[in-house]
């Protein structure tokens, strides 16, 4: 089941409500951070990029990973229960 859509400004928007691994709820319509494309953020897991975060190039976020701030780029893979705060 899809969790987000990529808006024309590069930000993600939740298309349904779901719970993150830390207990936070992302509500339908919440705006997240920027990603370059659909391959940067896994659709079928409760991972999320918050408004101060960005995932670019070939980087990928999946699993229960949370990107609160900073830029994930290159060929980086962030997965499992990783939490990124810069």
C-alpha positions as a Python dict, from the first residue, in 0.01 Angstrom:
ca = {
    (1, 'X'): (0, 0, 0),
    (2, 'X'): (138, 339, -94),
    (3, 'X'): (216, 591, 180),
    (4, 'X'): (298, 906, -16),
    (5, 'X'): (298, 1090, -346),
    (6, 'X'): (577, 1304, -481),
    (7, 'X'): (457, 1659, -540),
    (8, 'X'): (579, 1879, -826),
    (9, 'X'): (795, 2079, -579),
    (10, 'X'): (987, 1761, -485),
    (11, 'X'): (828, 1723, -141),
    (12, 'X'): (640, 1413, -33),
    (13, 'X'): (279, 1423, 86),
    (14, 'X'): (117, 1141, 285),
    (15, 'X'): (-183, 992, 106),
    (16, 'X'): (-294, 791, 407),
    (17, 'X'): (-234, 795, 782),
    (18, 'X'): (22, 552, 923),
    (19, 'X'): (230, 500, 1236),
    (20, 'X'): (608, 534, 1242),
    (21, 'X'): (837, 302, 1438),
    (22, 'X'): (875, 565, 1714),
    (23, 'X'): (497, 587, 1763),
    (24, 'X'): (445, 915, 1577),
    (25, 'X'): (149, 931, 1343),
    (26, 'X'): (186, 1066, 993),
    (27, 'X'): (-158, 1189, 894),
    (28, 'X'): (-304, 1194, 546),
    (29, 'X'): (-201, 1525, 387),
    (30, 'X'): (115, 1575, 597),
    (31, 'X'): (400, 1724, 396),
    (32, 'X'): (744, 1572, 432),
    (33, 'X'): (1091, 1645, 299),
    (34, 'X'): (1231, 1649, -50),
    (35, 'X'): (1324, 1346, -259),
    (36, 'X'): (1454, 1331, -616),
    (37, 'X'): (1225, 1046, -718),
    (38, 'X'): (1015, 748, -614),
    (39, 'X'): (1324, 526, -581),
    (40, 'X'): (1457, 739, -293),
    (41, 'X'): (1187, 637, -43),
    (42, 'X'): (1029, 293, -12),
    (43, 'X'): (651, 301, -51),
    (44, 'X'): (549, -9, 140),
    (45, 'X'): (718, 45, 473),
    (46, 'X'): (672, 304, 750),
    (47, 'X'): (983, 510, 668),
    (48, 'X'): (957, 888, 637),
    (49, 'X'): (1152, 1200, 544),
    (50, 'X'): (1055, 1497, 761),
    (51, 'X'): (1036, 1853, 621),
    (52, 'X'): (1402, 1935, 709),
    (53, 'X'): (1530, 1618, 539),
    (54, 'X'): (1625, 1545, 181),
    (55, 'X'): (1713, 1228, -12),
    (56, 'X'): (1888, 1278, -345),
    (57, 'X'): (2070, 1100, -626),
    (58, 'X'): (2069, 719, -582),
    (59, 'X'): (2025, 726, -203),
    (60, 'X'): (1745, 510, -65),
    (61, 'X'): (1548, 509, 261),
    (62, 'X'): (1353, 196, 358),
    (63, 'X'): (1236, -18, 648),
    (64, 'X'): (1154, 185, 960),
    (65, 'X'): (1418, 452, 890),
    (66, 'X'): (1341, 815, 975),
    (67, 'X'): (1519, 1115, 824),
    (68, 'X'): (1453, 1416, 1048),
    (69, 'X'): (1709, 1652, 894),
    (70, 'X'): (2008, 1662, 664),
    (71, 'X'): (2072, 1534, 316),
    (72, 'X'): (2116, 1167, 229),
    (73, 'X'): (2288, 1143, -109),
    (74, 'X'): (2513, 942, -338),
    (75, 'X'): (2454, 569, -311),
    (76, 'X'): (2372, 576, 61),
    (77, 'X'): (2122, 323, 195),
    (78, 'X'): (1938, 406, 518),
    (79, 'X'): (1729, 117, 648),
    (80, 'X'): (1620, -83, 949),
    (81, 'X'): (1540, 141, 1244),
    (82, 'X'): (1798, 409, 1156),
    (83, 'X'): (1725, 765, 1266),
    (84, 'X'): (1914, 1053, 1100),
    (85, 'X'): (1928, 1397, 1267),
    (86, 'X'): (2192, 1644, 1158),
}
